[in-house]
């Protein structure tokens, strides 16, 4: 695409259409942009548009499109074409920083993100002048520009907070510190001075405080991995200024908004984070500054109001105290009983209260409430921070803290009892206090794993939780119902099983509650209970114990999906999946209605898939229905195909990318249920599965390979007779896979099925070409398994002849250069067995091994086989082979998500033919020595090492045979 006005005009038109709410206009426009994004100059056209377009909406749209384009295409993935040509890459890096700095803030943010994506791949090696270019802009004095630089630096360096330590990372951080630490410190001091100069100018202060927030965030990122020498030497400058900013209060920076945190709150909360980082990681160096920070932060907590805008600040301030109180050498600060009482009374209890804002979120923004409360993303809520502080204090002062709070809990419960409908929030806070007191260690999978001995959880459950859940109305006091259900969830390992069984019907009943939070929690609690393990690693709650509730459980779960706000509720769908898994054949009578409801849901969500977890559990539930029913009645597979194929066809025709990998997995499962034939409905689809476009999406590859394997296993003859013209297409797919380092193992899965069911020589030629071009450990392991499988299937002589027909003496080269030195790398029970049986055949059923120049390889091959049996697996991988994580390849691809309940059974092609490969070797050698007496013992005595000979003697004894 040329950089011409006509192309700019075309691009503008299409960008406009992508904003159209009508899918008939929007989708073709998105497809067009997708089709041209590989063209040269495309990214430069976007940058030109966002610089020169007259319409603001087009500028913003171009900037978002550009950022997403960079996100998808900038990373160069091995084996895949480079999606952005080199000249475009150079031009982007040359222009993007000045363009970002001169753009309005909305566009600046998008470009800043794009720079950080490019930086993640190219900085510092391929973009060495980025830092210099940024640091030089600090001199400009224009804070719009300076904030652009700071924002970009923040998005570039924040990954240092969660990267693993490595030499490469240290080198990069050192390079950044050398160039950036001093200018950043000078900018910090200059900005602080400007703040006092402009103390009465509100608009100037807003800009300056935005800079200070970014500077404080950069401080956190640059200090996270280790304490840099520069910051240690300049700690006085940073900490003194941080402390004075914490205590600063400027009326001009206060906001009237009760919800949105102002600049002052954001800055102070970041400083609390920075202080907590130093208190936790660099406590020795930070010691002189700590007492004044504790005082300042304590005063902040006591004087800050309950408004939502202070939530982040308060929670970070409490987190600071929590991190300090659990360090042994700060213990003395908290020992006094009055101090503890004061913390409990003034900080913890007030921040545990359920406020009007929480009530509003509970009712009107339940998804966000659930995410915060259930999934632990409430890291910045006051309640979570107060809870962490309780845990921190309990580390050294468990007795006194529990004593203080027990009084609070009792008085709150008494208040509630006086007038429940008015005082229910008191009980809510009491439950929260008990939860935070009792839980010492928690995991998502097991709930609480360690509990405070001083709190009797079962007694509290029976006296205060159960009565709420047993009340006649499921809709009364929804917050307390949610608390009660959450209590069961959290303490499921501490509450005895009989109490859990009493809770099951109560939870099933609460699936009907109108409150989204309540019925979601009920579904989640059931799902967690059903996964609990009992004494013999079986489920704690058995299918038999659930028998009386099966019908009402399934009815209420599916009904809950029809409640307003829960039509795609992932917790309910996960509970459906888990119920199927637990109940097994008890669900068979309900399958007809269940599968109808699941297919209707699938059809509805396929129009616009937006909830990946919900979709995943839905497909898992479909797979479970198929597995459980067909296990009892294999002929039922036809009725599932009838129910599902119409929807599947629609998904494939409409190219619903998110669902296609799932559809292929479910189809594989269905096809594998057929005995030895492929129904015509599947044969009609077969040619479409070989279309190259399907194989271009990484997410499709594993499920498609499995589906093709199912075709070959169930009906190779049908394919050979009815679709013989498609066999070259099948080999084309194999050739594409085998050429890719990321997917060559998938190529071998397909190949093993092709060989087992239809043998072509062409394949070996493709394999040898790949071996010459690029020999990786993963490839060699798969190659070894494959040639041994071929040998078992068609005989050792056939293997030798096919190799030597490709190139004379090729067989000897493969033995010497690949099989003998590399066999130790093969892993996996079935794979090792295939290799052992294949090599035994080469040793004992291949005449050229006994009387040609191949004879010299006979003993080394036997020694390698004994090594495969007796030596540990060689799992070393050469340094230059790093495997990319397939899931992480950028692009439009939907990642492939394995469906657990569509799982494929491990297939052993050798099967019962050979049970014990060692005895099989002994018997085969005996047979060979009978055919040519004297040869085998003499070959063994001359060149097999003593240790291997000893192992071999053991095999011969175990098989009760001798060598003649």
C-alpha positions, 0 to 999 in steps of 0.5 A: 500500500502506497502512502497516498491520499487515496489510501488514506481516504480508503482507510478512513472510510473503513475505520469509520465502518468499524465503529458502526453498531450494525454487524453487517457493516462492521464485520466486513470492515474489520475483515478488510483491515485484517486482510490488508494489515500484512501490506507494507506501509499499512502501519505508517498510513495509520500513524499518518492518519492519527497525526493529520486527520481532521476528525478526532474520532478517526485519530483515536480509532487509528491510534487504537487500531495501531496499538492492537496491530503492534500487539498482534504483529510486532513479535517475531515468532520462529517458523512464522513469517515476519508480519511487519517488514523491516523498513516499516519497523525502522520507520515506526521506531524513528517516528513514534516517540516524537509523535506520541509526545506531540499528541493529545493525552487520549492518543498519547496513552495508546501510542505509549502502550504501543512503545512499551509493546515494541520495547518489550521485544526490541529494547535495549538491543534493537532500540538502543537510542530509545532511552536517550531520546526520552531522557533528553525530553526532560529538559524541554520544561513542557510537562505535557511532553515530560508526562508523555515520557514518564507514562511511556517509561512506566509502561516500559519498566513496570514489567520489572515488578514481576519478571524472574531474576536473570542476568539479562534482566539485571543487565537491562535494569543496570542500563536503565538505571545508569541512564535514567536514575539521575535525571529522574531524581533531578526531575523529582526535586525540580517538580517538588520545588515547582509545587511550592512555587505554584502552590496557589495555581490549581491547574499547574498543580494538577499537571505537576502532581500527575508527574509526581504520581508517575515518578513515584510509580517509576521509583517502585518499578526501578527498586523492585528487583533489588535496592540499586546503589544509586537509590541507596545513596540518594535515599535521604532525598527520596524519603524526605520528600515522600514523607513531606508529600504524605503529610501535605494537604492542599485544598486546591487538590481536594475533589468534590467527587466522592467516588473518584480518587483525586491526584493527592490520594493517588500520590499518597497511596503510591508512596505508601506502596513505596514505603511498604516495599522498602519496609519489606525488602530493604528493612535494614537500610530503611530503618532510620526512616521507618518510625516517621513513616509509621506515624505519618501513615497512622495519622493518615488512617485516623483522619481519612474519611469513609468515602470511596475515593479514599479506598485505594489510599486507605487500603495501601496505608493499611497494607503498609502497617500489615507489612511492618507488623509481621517483621520480627524487628518491628515487633516492639512498635506494636507490643503495647496492649493500648496500641493493639486496642487502638489499631483494632478500634480505629483502623480495623473495625471501621474499615470492615464495615459494609458501606453504602457504596458496597451495598450499591455494588452488591445490587447494581454491579454484581459482576465487579462485586463478585470479582473483588470478593470471590476472586481476590482481586479486591486487593485494593479494598479496605476490607481485604487490607484490614483482613491482612492486617489482622493476619499480620498482627496475629503472627506475634499477638494472636492471643491479645488480638483474638481477645480484643476482637471476640468482644467486638464480635459478640457486641455486634451480634447482640446489636443485630439480634436486637433489630435484624432488619435495621442492624444486619450490617453489624452481623455482616461485619462480625462474620467478616471479622471471624473469617479474617481472625480464623483464616491463617492460610488460604488457597483458591483450591482448598479454601482455608488450610490453617485456622486459628485455634482460638475460634470455634468455627463449627459452633459459629457455623451452627449458631450464626450461619445456618439459621440465615440459610434455613430461613423461609425466604431465599431473598431476605437479607441477601448480603447475609446469605452471601456471607453465609454461603461464602463462610461454607466455601472458605471453611469447607475443610474445617467444618465437619462433613455432616454439616456440609451435607446439611448445607447442600440442599440449602445451597441448591435452594439458594440457586433460585435467589433473585440476587445475582451475588447469592445464586452465583455464590451458591453455585460456586460453593456447590462446585467447590464442595463437589471437588473436595477429596475424601480419605481414599482420594475419592470425592468427599461427597459421593454420588450416592449421597447426592442421589436425593437431590439430583433432579432439583440440583439440575433443575435449579442450576439450569433455571439459574441461567435464565435469571436476569444478569446470569445468562452467561454466568461462568460459576453456574456453568462450572457448577453444571460441569462439576455436577455432571462429573460427580453424579456420572450415570445418575444424570442419564435420565435427564440428558435429553432435556439437558443437552437441549438446553446446552445446545440452545445456550451454545447457539445463543452465545455463538452469535457473540462469544464474550465470556471465555470461561463460561464457553469453556465450561459449557463445552466441558459439560457437553463432553461429559454428557456425551461420555457418560451417556455413551459409556452406558449406551454406545449407540446414543452417539447418533442422538448427540450428533443429531442435536449438535451438528446443526449448531456446529455447522453454523459455527463453522460456516460463520467462522466463530474463531473462539469456538472452532477449536472446541467444536473439533474436540467434541467432534473427535470425541463423537467420532471416536465413539463410533466403532469401525466406520465413519458416518457419511456426515463426517466424510462430507466434512473431511475435505474441508478439514484439509483447507490451509486457512484452517491450519493457519490459526495456531489454536486450531492445530491440536484439535484438528490433528486429533480429529484427523487421527480419529478419521484415520483410526475409524475409517482409513479404508473409507478414506482410501476408497472414497477420498483417495484424491484427498491423501495428498492434502493429508500429506500437505498438512503433515508437511506444513506441521513438520516444517514448524518447530512449534508444531512438529510434534503434532505432525508426528501424532498425525504421521503415527496414525497415517503409518498405522493405517496407510503407509506412503514412502513420500513421508520419509523424504519429508522427514529427512529434509527436516532432519537436515535443515533443523534437528531439535531434541523434540523432533528427534524424540518424535522421529525415533518413536515414529520409525520404530512404530513403522518397523513394528508395523511393516517389519525391520526389513521393510524399514531397511529397504525403504531407507536404502531406496531413498539413498544407499547406506541411509539405514546405517547412517540413521542407526549410527547417527540418530538411533544409537546416540539419541535413543536415551532421550525418548520419554513416556511409557508407550513411547519407550515400549514402541522403541524397545520393540522396534529396535529388538526387531532390527536386531533380530529380524533384519538379515542385513544386520547379520551379514553386511557392513551393518553388522558392526552396528549390531552390538552398539545398537543392543547396548543402546537398547539395554541403556534405554531399559536401565539408564535414566532418561536423558532430558538435557536440551541443547542451549540453542533450543528454546521452545516458544510457548505456543499459547503465547503466540501473538496474533488474531489466533484464539489460543487452544484450550484443552477440554479435560472431559474430551480427553483422548485415551493414550493409545498403545499401538504395540498393545498386548503383542508385547507385555514385557519388552525386556523378556521380548528381547531375550526371546527374540535373541534366542530365536535368532541364535537358533537360526544362526548358532554361535554368532550371537554369543561371539558378537556379545563377548567381543564388544558388549560392555560387562555391565550391559552383558550382566543386565542381558544375562538377567533378561535371559534368565527371567525369560528362561532361555539361553543363547546357542 
